[in-house]
């Protein structure tokens, strides 16, 4: 039979207490956690009368083709996987009122890259010069992907 000494017991209790304290501090200091669902959206901010086409998918989910009118958005919700490798890829294309065709394909959401940028609210604004992502910390949109030339 194994005996646990008082000193060993105190060290174990102290270690467990520190782990619980660290988890609680982390939970209290942030309103979002990686276990909460992520809400993502792609909004057409190109121009009045210009329709955005988007085909987004992950390894397991294919959302198919979406036509997004100016001012509208395509929205989806997901959870980040245990390995933090969740990835959504989108092909987007549009033709402006002058007939110029623009197309690009992007890793629109990558968990290991985007958690610090937008946490659980990742919104993308598609504009004439590229795709912007909201920045959680600064509440400003950053250009993340310019359209190919």
Helices and strands as residue ranges (DSSP letters): H 6-29, E 38-44, E 52-57, E 62-68, E 73-78, E 87-95, E 101-110, H 111-118, E 121-127, E 130-135, E 140-146
